[in-house]
Amino acid sequence: MLTINYLKENPAEVIERLKVKNFDASKLVQQVLDIDQERRQNQQELDSILAESNALSKEIGIMFKNGKAAEANEAKAKTGELKEKSRLLTQRSNEIDSEIWKLLVEIPNVPHSSVPAGKGEKENVEIKSAGTIPQLHKDALPHWDLAKKYDIIDFELGNKLTGAGFPVYKGKGAKLQRALINFFLDKAEEAGYTEVQPPILVNEYSGFGTGQLPDKEGQMYHCTLDNFYLVPTAEVPVTNIFRDVILNAKELPVQYTAYTPCFRREAGSYGKDVRGLNRLHQFDKVEIVNVAHPDRSYEVLDSMVAYVESLIKALGLPYRILKLCGGDTSFTAALTYDFEVYSAAQEKWLEVSSVSNFESYQANRLKLRFKDDNEKKTQLAHTLNGSALALPRIVAALLENNQTEDGIRVPEVLAKYLKFELID
């Protein structure tokens, strides 16, 4: 969330920039400023009372020592009154802090100055496209039919075991999943990321730290008995590794990668756009997370974009990179790039990765800070993450784009992970 100091120093800028996200922050910002004014007045009165009470306490001892018992007892009565006033003011101070916190949580992250205005995905800006869209043979099939033809993904069995959106990968389909996961993790390690294997259940604090709560609780699977949430992405547990941590500036950037299954309710999703692997409730993904110095976080973002691009290139898929407009940028992100690959059989673009800089928005929730050796003051770090990569739509595009009349070719970069070159 935004810091109270940033909001107080830049109220007009916050309101104006959030218009790019189609969010009217004017009322919330004014409420924060008004209640912060009350907080300062309350604190001034509390400080004054505490100072008076402390001074009286010292005088009482002197009065008793000098035989002025009546005056001392009168002063003691007054300190009792001051303590009660102090208790009430402290109670109100805590209430005000809670009210400010609740208001700040409702205000989205301000978008980076380069984020274009727009209401939705149709107004995202394409900044690059590359690769050749394959020309398929006349009997080419969409991936859900290929999955059935070669018996590599069973959607009906998944529906039987759990429900729609929970496919079962079989034979060469399961091996392809495992190969892609290992390929993505190995490439991340080569790029300097440390692999971690986090829990796939997180508590409420973790959900709040990265912004899934209270904004997206309806999209998360909730284990009510223990109040745990199934992770929608490895971003949540991995970024929360740094909750309540103070890093040394020399450590930055810190780079972690993790593979996890991901779980999303995707409430309200229906129609042809969710068929097959296009939108699932459970899917596999390798995530990359960076904790960076604020002065260099956009350099880190550029390096992450280049890294994700290298993965898609290695798989031989045609792709494009989009800068998201304000209306399509998430509540917590300052700037996001989406990667889409072209699905030749479906004749459409499929999103396979989002790479975002959250600046200090998540770090403020997480209390993630850093400092130099020679400085006592800490600063909020910047957090970034990206999909590198999400498997379902990558697999869909690989199956469709690489199909031949004899079977489906697998990318050469997966050769060392697979014992076959063709799915037939």
C-alpha positions as CSV (number, residue, x, y, z in Angstrom):
1,M,0.0,0.0,0.0
2,L,1.0,3.6,-0.3
3,T,2.8,5.2,2.6
4,I,1.1,7.9,4.6
5,N,4.0,10.2,4.0
6,Y,3.9,9.8,0.3
7,L,0.2,10.5,0.3
8,K,0.5,13.6,2.4
9,E,3.3,15.0,0.3
10,N,1.8,14.2,-3.1
11,P,-2.1,14.1,-2.7
12,A,-2.8,15.8,-6.1
13,E,-0.3,13.6,-7.9
14,V,-1.8,10.4,-6.5
15,I,-5.3,11.5,-7.5
16,E,-4.2,12.4,-11.0
17,R,-2.1,9.4,-11.7
18,L,-4.8,7.0,-10.4
19,K,-7.1,8.4,-13.0
20,V,-5.0,6.4,-15.5
21,K,-6.2,3.2,-13.6
22,N,-9.8,4.6,-13.9
23,F,-9.9,5.0,-10.1
24,D,-11.2,8.1,-8.5
25,A,-9.1,8.4,-5.3
26,S,-10.1,12.0,-4.4
27,K,-12.5,11.0,-1.6
28,L,-10.2,8.4,-0.1
29,V,-7.2,10.7,-0.2
30,Q,-9.1,13.5,1.5
31,Q,-10.4,11.1,4.2
32,V,-6.8,10.0,4.9
33,L,-5.6,13.6,5.1
34,D,-8.5,14.6,7.4
35,I,-8.0,11.8,9.8
36,D,-4.2,12.2,9.7
37,Q,-4.8,15.8,10.8
38,E,-6.8,14.5,13.8
39,R,-4.1,12.0,14.5
40,R,-1.5,14.8,14.8
41,Q,-3.7,16.9,17.0
42,N,-4.5,13.9,19.2
43,Q,-0.8,13.1,19.4
44,Q,0.1,16.7,20.4
45,E,-2.5,16.7,23.2
46,L,-1.2,13.3,24.3
47,D,2.4,14.5,24.4
48,S,1.4,17.6,26.3
49,I,-0.5,15.6,28.9
50,L,2.3,13.1,29.3
51,A,4.8,15.9,29.8
52,E,2.6,17.5,32.4
53,S,2.1,14.2,34.2
54,N,5.8,13.5,34.3
55,A,6.6,17.0,35.6
56,L,3.9,16.6,38.3
57,S,5.3,13.2,39.4
58,K,8.7,14.8,40.0
59,E,7.1,17.6,42.0
60,I,5.1,15.3,44.2
61,G,8.2,13.7,45.6
62,I,9.7,17.1,46.4
63,M,6.4,18.2,48.1
64,F,6.4,15.2,50.3
65,K,10.1,15.7,51.1
66,N,9.4,19.3,52.1
67,G,6.4,18.3,54.3
68,K,3.7,19.6,51.9
69,A,1.5,16.5,52.1
70,A,-1.8,18.3,51.2
71,E,-0.3,19.9,48.1
72,A,1.3,16.6,47.2
73,N,-2.0,14.7,47.5
74,E,-3.8,17.3,45.4
75,A,-1.1,16.9,42.7
76,K,-1.5,13.1,42.9
77,A,-5.2,13.5,42.3
78,K,-4.5,15.6,39.2
79,T,-2.0,13.0,37.8
80,G,-4.8,10.5,38.1
81,E,-7.0,12.7,36.0
82,L,-4.2,13.2,33.5
83,K,-3.6,9.4,33.3
84,E,-7.3,8.9,32.4
85,K,-7.1,11.5,29.7
86,S,-3.9,9.9,28.5
87,R,-5.6,6.5,28.4
88,L,-8.5,7.9,26.3
89,L,-6.2,9.7,23.9
90,T,-4.0,6.6,23.5
91,Q,-7.1,4.5,22.7
92,R,-8.3,7.1,20.2
93,S,-4.8,7.1,18.7
94,N,-5.0,3.4,18.1
95,E,-8.4,3.7,16.6
96,I,-7.2,6.4,14.2
97,D,-4.2,4.3,13.1
98,S,-6.6,1.5,12.3
99,E,-8.9,3.8,10.3
100,I,-6.0,5.2,8.3
101,W,-4.8,1.7,7.6
102,K,-8.2,0.6,6.4
103,L,-8.4,3.6,4.0
104,L,-4.8,3.1,2.7
105,V,-5.6,-0.5,1.8
106,E,-8.4,0.7,-0.4
107,I,-6.1,2.9,-2.5
108,P,-4.4,1.1,-5.5
109,N,-0.8,1.5,-6.4
110,V,-0.1,4.6,-8.6
111,P,0.9,3.6,-12.1
112,H,4.3,4.4,-13.5
113,S,4.3,7.6,-15.7
114,S,4.8,5.5,-18.8
115,V,1.5,3.5,-18.3
116,P,-0.9,4.5,-21.1
117,A,-4.5,5.4,-20.3
118,G,-7.2,2.9,-21.2
119,K,-10.1,1.0,-19.8
120,G,-9.2,-2.6,-20.7
121,E,-7.1,-5.1,-22.6
122,K,-8.1,-3.7,-26.0
123,E,-6.1,-0.6,-25.2
124,N,-2.9,-2.3,-24.2
125,V,0.1,-1.2,-26.3
126,E,2.1,-3.7,-28.3
127,I,5.8,-2.9,-28.0
128,K,7.2,-5.8,-29.8
129,S,6.3,-8.9,-31.8
130,A,8.6,-11.6,-33.2
131,G,8.6,-15.1,-34.6
132,T,6.8,-16.7,-37.5
133,I,3.2,-17.9,-37.3
134,P,3.2,-21.5,-38.7
135,Q,1.1,-22.6,-41.6
136,L,-0.7,-25.7,-40.4
137,H,-1.8,-28.6,-42.6
138,K,-5.4,-28.8,-43.6
139,D,-6.4,-31.4,-40.9
140,A,-4.8,-29.4,-38.0
141,L,-6.6,-29.6,-34.7
142,P,-6.9,-27.4,-31.6
143,H,-5.0,-28.7,-28.6
144,W,-8.0,-30.2,-26.8
145,D,-8.6,-32.5,-29.8
146,L,-4.9,-33.2,-30.1
147,A,-4.8,-34.1,-26.4
148,K,-7.6,-36.7,-27.0
149,K,-6.1,-38.0,-30.2
150,Y,-2.7,-38.7,-28.7
151,D,-4.1,-39.5,-25.2
152,I,-1.8,-37.0,-23.4
153,I,-4.3,-34.8,-21.5
154,D,-7.6,-36.1,-20.2
155,F,-10.1,-33.3,-19.4
156,E,-13.0,-35.6,-18.8
157,L,-11.1,-37.7,-16.2
158,G,-10.1,-34.5,-14.5
159,N,-13.7,-33.5,-14.4
160,K,-14.6,-36.9,-12.8
161,L,-11.8,-36.6,-10.2
162,T,-12.4,-33.0,-9.2
163,G,-14.2,-30.8,-11.7
164,A,-13.8,-28.7,-14.8
165,G,-10.5,-27.0,-15.0
166,F,-8.5,-29.8,-13.4
167,P,-7.0,-31.8,-16.2
168,V,-5.1,-35.1,-15.9
169,Y,-1.8,-35.2,-17.9
170,K,-0.9,-38.7,-19.1
171,G,2.1,-40.4,-20.7
172,K,4.1,-38.0,-23.0
173,G,1.8,-35.2,-21.8
174,A,2.9,-35.6,-18.2
175,K,6.6,-35.9,-19.3
176,L,6.2,-32.7,-21.4
177,Q,5.0,-30.9,-18.3
178,R,7.9,-32.1,-16.2
179,A,10.4,-31.3,-19.0
180,L,9.1,-27.7,-19.2
181,I,9.2,-27.2,-15.5
182,N,12.8,-28.4,-15.3
183,F,13.8,-26.4,-18.3
184,F,12.4,-23.2,-16.8
185,L,14.0,-23.8,-13.4
186,D,17.4,-24.6,-15.0
187,K,17.3,-21.5,-17.1
188,A,16.4,-19.4,-14.1
189,E,19.4,-20.8,-12.2
190,E,21.6,-20.0,-15.1
191,A,20.3,-16.4,-14.9
192,G,21.2,-16.1,-11.3
193,Y,18.0,-17.0,-9.5
194,T,18.1,-19.1,-6.4
195,E,15.6,-21.9,-6.4
196,V,13.2,-22.3,-3.5
197,Q,10.4,-24.7,-2.9
198,P,7.8,-22.9,-0.8
199,P,4.5,-24.1,0.7
200,I,1.5,-24.1,-1.5
201,L,-0.8,-23.1,1.4
202,V,-0.3,-19.6,2.9
203,N,-1.8,-17.8,5.8
204,E,-3.8,-14.5,5.8
205,Y,-0.7,-12.4,6.5
206,S,1.0,-13.7,3.3
207,G,-2.1,-13.0,1.2
208,F,-2.2,-9.5,2.5
209,G,1.5,-8.9,2.1
210,T,1.4,-9.3,-1.7
211,G,-2.0,-7.8,-2.2
212,Q,-4.2,-10.8,-2.9
213,L,-6.1,-10.0,0.3
214,P,-8.4,-8.2,0.8
215,D,-8.7,-7.5,-2.9
216,K,-8.9,-11.0,-4.5
217,E,-10.1,-13.3,-1.8
218,G,-13.0,-14.4,-4.0
219,Q,-10.5,-15.8,-6.6
220,M,-8.6,-17.9,-4.1
221,Y,-9.4,-21.3,-2.7
222,H,-9.8,-21.0,1.0
223,C,-9.3,-23.8,3.6
224,T,-11.7,-22.4,6.1
225,L,-10.9,-24.8,9.0
226,D,-7.3,-23.6,9.2
227,N,-7.8,-20.2,7.5
228,F,-5.2,-21.1,4.9
229,Y,-5.3,-20.2,1.2
230,L,-4.1,-22.2,-1.8
231,V,-1.5,-20.2,-3.6
232,P,-2.7,-18.5,-6.8
233,T,1.0,-18.0,-7.8
234,A,4.4,-18.7,-6.2
235,E,4.7,-14.9,-6.0
236,V,2.8,-15.0,-2.7
237,P,4.9,-17.4,-0.6
238,V,8.2,-16.4,-2.2
239,T,7.8,-12.6,-1.8
240,N,6.6,-13.2,1.8
241,I,10.0,-14.8,2.6
242,F,11.0,-11.2,3.0
243,R,8.2,-10.1,5.2
244,D,9.5,-8.1,8.3
245,V,13.1,-8.4,6.9
246,I,15.7,-5.7,6.7
247,L,18.2,-6.5,4.0
248,N,21.7,-5.0,3.4
249,A,21.8,-2.7,0.4
250,K,24.8,-4.8,-0.9
251,E,22.5,-7.9,-1.2
252,L,20.2,-6.2,-3.7
253,P,18.8,-7.4,-6.0
254,V,17.8,-10.7,-4.4
255,Q,16.5,-13.1,-7.0
256,Y,14.4,-16.2,-6.3
257,T,12.6,-18.7,-8.5
258,A,10.1,-21.3,-7.6
259,Y,7.9,-23.9,-9.2
260,T,4.5,-24.5,-7.7
261,P,1.1,-25.7,-8.8
262,C,-1.2,-22.7,-8.8
263,F,-4.9,-22.6,-7.9
264,R,-7.5,-20.0,-9.0
265,R,-11.2,-20.2,-8.8
266,E,-11.6,-18.0,-11.9
267,A,-15.2,-17.2,-10.8
268,G,-17.4,-16.2,-13.7
269,S,-15.2,-17.7,-16.5
270,Y,-17.0,-19.4,-19.2
271,G,-17.3,-19.8,-23.0
272,K,-14.9,-20.8,-25.8
273,D,-12.0,-18.7,-24.3
274,V,-11.8,-21.1,-21.4
275,R,-11.8,-24.4,-23.4
276,G,-9.1,-26.9,-22.9
277,L,-5.9,-25.4,-21.4
278,N,-6.9,-21.8,-22.0
279,R,-8.1,-21.3,-18.5
280,L,-7.7,-23.7,-15.6
281,H,-8.3,-23.8,-11.9
282,Q,-5.1,-25.7,-11.3
283,F,-2.0,-25.3,-13.3
284,D,1.8,-25.4,-13.1
285,K,4.0,-22.3,-13.2
286,V,7.6,-21.3,-12.6
287,E,7.8,-17.8,-11.0
288,I,10.7,-15.3,-10.7
289,V,10.8,-12.8,-7.9
290,N,13.2,-9.9,-7.4
291,V,13.7,-7.6,-4.5
292,A,15.5,-4.5,-5.8
293,H,16.9,-1.1,-4.9
294,P,14.4,1.6,-5.7
295,D,17.0,3.4,-7.9
296,R,17.5,0.3,-10.1
297,S,14.2,-1.5,-10.0
298,Y,13.2,-0.5,-13.6
299,E,16.6,-1.8,-14.8
300,V,15.7,-5.1,-13.1
301,L,12.3,-5.0,-14.7
302,D,13.9,-4.6,-18.2
303,S,16.2,-7.6,-17.4
304,M,13.2,-9.7,-16.4
305,V,11.3,-8.9,-19.6
306,A,14.4,-9.8,-21.6
307,Y,14.7,-13.1,-19.7
308,V,11.1,-14.2,-20.2
309,E,11.5,-13.2,-23.9
310,S,14.5,-15.5,-24.1
311,L,12.5,-18.5,-22.8
312,I,9.7,-18.0,-25.4
313,K,12.3,-17.6,-28.2
314,A,14.0,-20.9,-27.1
315,L,10.7,-22.7,-27.4
316,G,10.3,-21.4,-30.9
317,L,6.9,-19.7,-30.4
318,P,5.7,-16.6,-32.1
319,Y,5.1,-13.9,-29.5
320,R,4.3,-10.3,-28.7
321,I,5.0,-8.1,-25.7
322,L,2.3,-5.7,-24.5
323,K,2.5,-2.8,-22.1
324,L,-0.7,-2.9,-20.1
325,C,-2.9,0.2,-20.0
326,G,-4.1,1.6,-16.7
327,G,-7.4,-0.1,-16.8
328,D,-5.7,-3.5,-17.3
329,T,-2.9,-3.0,-14.7
330,S,-3.6,-4.7,-11.4
331,F,-4.5,-3.0,-8.2
332,T,-0.9,-3.5,-6.8
333,A,1.3,-3.1,-9.9
334,A,3.0,0.1,-11.0
335,L,3.9,-1.2,-14.5
336,T,3.2,-4.6,-16.2
337,Y,4.3,-6.2,-19.4
338,D,2.3,-9.1,-20.7
339,F,3.7,-11.8,-23.0
340,E,1.4,-13.6,-25.5
341,V,2.1,-16.5,-27.8
342,Y,0.2,-17.2,-31.0
343,S,-2.0,-20.3,-31.1
344,A,-2.1,-21.3,-34.7
345,A,-5.0,-23.7,-34.5
346,Q,-7.2,-21.4,-32.5
347,E,-5.9,-18.4,-34.5
348,K,-5.6,-16.2,-31.4
349,W,-3.0,-14.8,-28.9
350,L,-2.7,-16.5,-25.5
351,E,-1.3,-14.7,-22.5
352,V,1.5,-16.8,-20.9
353,S,3.3,-14.3,-18.7
354,S,3.0,-11.0,-16.8
355,V,6.1,-9.2,-15.5
356,S,5.5,-6.4,-13.0
357,N,7.2,-3.8,-10.9
358,F,5.2,-3.1,-7.7
359,E,7.7,-0.5,-6.6
360,S,7.3,-0.1,-2.8
361,Y,3.6,-1.0,-2.7
362,Q,4.0,-4.6,-1.6
363,A,7.1,-3.8,0.4
364,N,5.2,-1.4,2.6
365,R,2.6,-4.1,3.4
366,L,5.4,-6.6,4.0
367,K,7.6,-4.2,6.0
368,L,10.4,-5.2,3.7
369,R,13.3,-2.7,4.1
370,F,17.0,-2.3,3.4
371,K,19.8,-0.1,4.6
372,D,23.5,0.6,4.0
373,D,26.2,-0.4,6.5
374,N,26.9,3.2,7.4
375,E,23.3,4.3,7.8
376,K,20.8,3.8,10.6
377,K,17.7,4.8,8.5
378,T,16.0,2.0,6.6
379,Q,14.2,2.4,3.2
380,L,11.4,0.4,1.6
381,A,12.7,-2.0,-1.1
382,H,11.0,-2.5,-4.5
383,T,9.5,-5.9,-5.4
384,L,9.0,-7.4,-8.9
385,N,7.8,-10.7,-10.2
386,G,7.0,-12.5,-13.4
387,S,5.8,-15.8,-14.8
388,A,8.7,-17.7,-16.3
389,L,6.6,-19.4,-17.4
390,A,3.0,-20.5,-16.9
391,L,2.6,-23.9,-18.5
392,P,-1.0,-24.4,-19.8
393,R,-1.1,-21.9,-22.7
394,I,2.6,-22.6,-23.5
395,V,1.6,-26.3,-23.9
396,A,-1.5,-25.4,-25.9
397,A,0.6,-23.3,-28.3
398,L,3.4,-26.0,-28.5
399,L,0.9,-28.7,-29.3
400,E,-1.0,-26.7,-31.9
401,N,1.9,-24.9,-33.6
402,N,4.2,-28.0,-33.8
403,Q,1.6,-30.5,-35.1
404,T,2.3,-32.4,-38.3
405,E,0.5,-35.1,-40.1
406,D,2.9,-37.6,-38.4
407,G,2.6,-36.3,-34.9
408,I,3.6,-33.3,-32.7
409,R,7.3,-32.2,-32.7
410,V,8.7,-31.2,-29.3
411,P,11.2,-28.2,-29.1
412,E,14.9,-29.1,-29.4
413,V,15.7,-27.3,-26.1
414,L,13.6,-30.0,-24.3
415,A,15.6,-32.9,-25.9
416,K,17.8,-33.5,-22.8
417,Y,14.7,-33.7,-20.6
418,L,12.7,-36.0,-22.9
419,K,13.3,-39.4,-24.4
420,F,11.3,-38.7,-27.5
421,E,11.2,-36.1,-30.2
422,L,7.6,-36.7,-31.4
423,I,4.3,-37.1,-29.7
424,D,2.5,-39.8,-31.8
